Amino acid sequence: MFRLSFQSRATAALAFSGLRTYVTKQQSEVMKKALLNAEIVTNVRTNMPSPIISTEERQRLRSDPLLSHLVNMIMRDGKKTQAERFVQMALRDIRETTNADPYKLLSDAVEIISPLMDTKTGRQGSKVIHIPRPLNLRQRRRHAFVWLLASVGKRNERIYHMRLSGELQAIVNGTSGILEKKLALHKTVLANRSNIRTSKRLE
């Protein structure tokens, strides 16, 4: 019997589908041998998934850029194992609620709310102006995670991983307030697009 956490099953789904090119060949071979619907080991006292994450599982989790970035954003006071457990249980909740691939839903949700551009402040004489700038992939994801975690903190669910999974599902369903934040940012970028010409003189 396999002891698989969310990263094992989620990365296995990626290995089968071939959608993500940054999954290593060695990782893909390991994940192909795992069972997607393997039984999850639970704690007898709490009746919840065991928080113990083996060294191999932690390495697989941290080798995935999207999952490791999310875990690092959630982590507080250096408690990385706790952050990994939150993400693990959130993706498990998504799997049970939607019967869909939790990793795909997470990646789709992050892609939906990731802005393409941002603005930085600059001066033109005595006037402060906003200068649009493009964002790379990591910057886009950071914006998305900042909005995501802020919105998660405002939800009514008592348990953190349920708030996280609920917000991810709301994003995919188009009911999250984060979508309005992204639209407002893009409107600000469009309103200040004329300042792009002056950015070279200001730098």
Sequence and secondary structure as in RCSB ss.txt:
>XXXX:A:sequence
MFRLSFQSRATAALAFSGLRTYVTKQQSEVMKKALLNAEIVTNVRTNMPSPIISTEERQRLRSDPLLSHLVNMIM
RDGKKTQAERFVQMALRDIRETTNADPYKLLSDAVEIISPLMDTKTGRQGSKVIHIPRPLNLRQRRRHAFVWLLA
SVGKRNERIYHMRLSGELQAIVNGTSGILEKKLALHKTVLANRSNIRTSKRLE
>XXXX:A:secstr
     HHHHHHHHHHHH   TTS HHHHHHHHTS TT    B TTT SB     HHHHHHHHHSHHHHHHHHHH 
 TT HHHHHHHHHHHHHHHHHHH S HHHHHHHHHHHH  SEEEEEEEETTEEEEEEEE  HHHHHHHHHHHHHH
HHTTS  SSHHHHHHHHHHHHHHT  THHHHHHHHHHHHHHTGGGGTTHHHH 
